[in-house]
Amino acid sequence: MANTERFLPTHIVSAGAVVLNDRGEVLLVLDDRRGSWTFPGGIIEEGEGVLDGVKREVLEETGVEAEVGELFCVTSNTCKYPGYNGVKEVPTKVMLDFVCRATGGAPRPSEENSQTAWFPLDEAQKRITAPAIAVRFQAYLDYEGRPAFLEYVTRPAFELKAKRTI
C-alpha cells in the first residue's frame, strides 16, 4: 500500500521595520552575523501576532519603542539555508516589512547586533550592503502607497526572481 501521509510546506514568517524618528532618520542595526547594517526585524514567534512581533523585535534589537504603520513590502525567500543558534536548517521565509514611527526609548546594541544608530535615508542606503536587505530597503524608498512583492533566493548567491507592485 502506498504511503498516503502528506506534509504541509514549511515557511517561517518574519517581519522587518523601517523605523523613522521625528527628523526622518531611519534606525539601523549592525548585524554581527552578516557584518552588514540592516533594519530591525526577525521571526514572528509561535502564538504572536505579526504587528506585536514587529514591535517586540524592534524593542529587543534596538531599545526603541515603535508604532507600526503601513505594510510596504512582502518578500518570499524561496531557498533553504544552514541555520544558526542550534537550528539545523532555515526553511523558506515570508517577510512582511512595515513603515514604523519611533515613540520612545533610546538606541542601544543587543545580543544580535553590536551597534544601533539613526541615519539619514541616503546614508542608510549606503550602509545597507547585503543584497537581500538592500532590495527590501529600496522597496521602502520606492513605496507610493502600494506594497512591493519581491521573490529571491540568497543561496548560493543572491538572485532577484520577481519584483512587482501588489
Secondary structure, DSSP 4 states (H G I P E B T S, - for coil): ----------EEEEEEEEEE-TTS-EEEEEETTTTEEE--EEEPPTT--HHHHHHHHHHHHHSEEEEEEEEEEEEEE---EE--TT-SEE-EEEEEEEEEEEEEE-----SSEEEEEEE-HHHHHHH--SHHHHHHHHHHHH-SSS-EEEEEE-SSS-EEEEEEE-
